[in-house]
Amino acid sequence: MKEKFDRDSIHERPLSQRKNKLEIERDAIDPFQYEPILSLQAKADVNAAADEIRAARSRGKPVILAFGAHAIKNGLAPVLIRLMSGAWINHFATNGAGIIHDWEFAYQGKTAEDVRRYVAEGQFGIWEETGFFINLALAIGAWKSMGYGESIGALIAEDCLIIPEDSELMVAIHKGQLKNATEEELEKAAAAADLRALIHHFKLRPGKLAVTHRYKQYSLAYSAFVNNVPFTCHPMFGHDIIYTHPMNRGAVIGRTAELDFLSFVNSVSHLEGGVYLSVGSAVMSPMIFEKSLSMARNVAHSRGSSIENFSIHVVDLAQSNWDWQANGEPPQDNPAYYLRFNKTFSRMGGKMTYTSADNRSWLVALLRTLERV
C-alpha cells in the first residue's frame, strides 16, 4: 500500500484570523450603479445574447450560465441573483472555488486570502470553518441524496447542520447488507457509512449544529436553494482548499458532484432552442458541456430527435481575432487554436459567439438589457 499524507496532523487556524482581500458589503456589484465598459462589438454581442435569451424563455427553453469563481469574487452575486429572480437564467453552474467563495461571503462577509503569503507560512487554505462546515455539509447532503450546490445552499438557508442519530445510520447500513438490497439501499448504506465514520472521527453529537450566515442575502447558493433553481458544482479533486481539511472525503465529493453533473446533463438535454452562457471558465465549463451534450444527443438520436439549434456565448478576457463562427477551427500555428474553451465550444454545433470582456461589465450589461422595457 502506498504511503499517504496524514491530514489529521495539519494545524488549522480559525477563519477569523485570516486576512481577506474582499468584503462583500464593499465589493458587491450594484447593477444600477456599476458602469459597464464594453467595446462596440461586445455591446452588440450582449444585445444578441439578450434577444436570444428572451426568445428562449418565451418558448420555455433553458438558459444555462456556467461561470468561474471570479464571478463570485468580483461581487457579481447580486447580478446573478437578479438574473435568477427574473427567470432569465434557470440553471447556474460553477466550480468548487465558486462555491467556497460564495459560502465564505455568506458566513463572514469576506473571502480571498493572500496565496503567496499563506503558502509561505504553510497556511494557505487551512482554515477551520471553511473545511469543516463545507465538508460536513456535503457528507450530510450525500446521506440525504442531495447534490453539491444544493447541500451548501441548504446549509446557508437553514443556518445549521443536523447530525443524525447513530441508530438511524445503522439502520441504513444494515439494509445495505441484506442480500435483496436494492441499488438505492446500497447507495444509501455507503453514504451512511461515510457519514458515520466522520461523526465518530470528530466525536460529533447528534442533533442541531448551528452555523450562522449573517450575509446570506449575497449568496447565490442560498437564493438558488430557496427558489428551487439548479445551482450545480463541478469540482476537480485536489483543486480546492476544502481538500486540505481532515473532514474531507473523496466519496462524499463524488456522490454530491455526480448528482450535480447529471442535473447539468439534464438541463443540456433540453437545450434545443435554448442558450448556453460560459463566462470566465476556461476549463470547467467547456469540459462538462462537451460530455453533457454528447450524452444528451446520444439519447436524443435514439428517440429520433436532435439538439442542433441553440446559441453559445463564451465570455473571457483573452483577446481573439479569429472568427470562430465563420472560419471554424484555426490551424495549429495560429495562437487562437490554443484558446481551449473556444476550440471546444466551436466543435459543439449550434451558433457560437466569443466576446472578450470583463465578466462584471458583460453580465451587468446583459441584466440591464434584459430588464429594459
C-alpha positions, 0 to 999 in steps of 0.5 A: 500500500502506498504511503499517504499524507496524514491530514489529521496532523495539519494545524488549522487556524480559525477563519477569523484570523485570516486576512481577506482581500474582499468584503462583500458589503464593499465589493458587491456589484450594484447593477444600477450603479456599476458602469459597464465598459464594453467595446462596440462589438461586445455591446452588440454581442450582449444585445444578441445574447439578450434577444436570444435569451428572451426568445428562449424563455418565451418558448420555455427553453433553458438558459444555462450560465456556467461561470468561474469563481471570479464571478463570485469574487468580483461581487457579481452575486447580486447580478446573478441573483437578479438574473435568477429572480427574473427567470432569465437564467434557470440553471447556474453552474460553477466550480468548487472555488465558486462555491467556497467563495460564495459560502465564505461571503455568506458566513463572514462577509469576506473571502480571498486570502493572500496565496503567496503569503499563506503558502509561505507560512504553510497556511494557505487554505487551512482554515477551520470553518471553511473545511469543516462546515463545507465538508460536513455539509456535503457528507450530510447532503450525500446521506440525504441524496442531495447534490453539491450546490444544493447541500451548501445552499441548504446549509446557508438557508437553514443556518445549521447542520443536523447530525443524525442519530447513530441508530438511524445510520445503522439502520441504513447500513444494515439494509445495505447488507441484506442480500435483496438490497436494492441499488438505492439501499446500497447507495444509501448504506455507503453514504451512511457509512461515510457519514458515520465514520466522520461523526465518530472521527470528530466525536460529533453529537447528534442533533442541531449544529448551528452555523450562522450566515449573517450575509446570506442575502449575497449568496447565490447558493442560498437564493438558488436553494430557496427558489428551487433553481439548479445551482450545480458544482463541478469540482476537480479533486485536489483543486480546492482548499476544502481538500486540505481539511481532515473532514474531507472525503473523496466519496462524499465529493463524488456522490454530491458532484455526480448528482450535480453533473447529471442535473447539468446533463439534464438541463443540456438535454433540453437545450434545443432552442435554448442558450448556453452562457460560459463566462470566465471558465476556461476549463470547467465549463467547456469540459462538462458541456462537451460530455453533457451534450454528447450524452444528451444527443446520444439519447436524443438520436435514439428517440429520433430527435436532435439538439442542433439549434441553440446559441453559445456565448463564451465570455473571457478576457483573452483577446481573439481575432479569429472568427470562430463562427465563420472560419471554424477551427484555426490551424495549429500555428495560429495562437487562437487554436490554443484558446481551449474553451473556444476550440471546444465550444466551436466543435459543439454545433449550434451558433457560437459567439466569443466576446472578450470582456470583463465578466462584471461589465458583460453580465451587468450589461446583459441584466440591464438589457434584459430588464429594459422595457 
